[in-house]
Amino acid sequence: MYDTAADRWTTAAPIPTPRDHLAAASIGGRVCAVGGRRLSVLQNLAVFECYDPTTDSWQAMADAPTARGGIGAATIGSRLFVTGGEQPIGTFKELDIFDSASAKWTRGPDLPTSRHGLGVVAVGSTLYVMSGGPTPGVSQTAVCEALDVR
């Protein structure tokens, strides 16, 4: 964690599930990490864990519906939107939504363009999904798609 008053980094509690190609976003004052993989595209994860900076501790949450790495995530209100991802035979277009109020996952509308390594950001009630790779491995696209989630 970065302490702005002291102008220094400190070490937070380690994440319970080490991985790469995960996504993280803030929801309800916590930092939530979802998906990723264990050093191989063959080992995608659905794990979902949230860190509470006030207690310096992690909590296991309900696994995401889809195990995948190379994903993107953003928060709008009490909902965490997770999309994209990669597997050996293709990329993902699924949009999974975690509602922190009910602690449940639901499925949203598929992305028009499946991809991995994408950027995801929320502005107001609109989710923007940009760039990324449409095929597994090294690929890229300039596509930017938006979804109003009201």
Helices and strands as residue ranges (DSSP letters): E 2-3, E 8-9, E 23-27, E 30-34, G 41-43, E 48-52, E 57-60, E 69-76, E 79-87, E 90-91, E 95-99, E 104-107, E 119-123, E 126-130, E 144-148
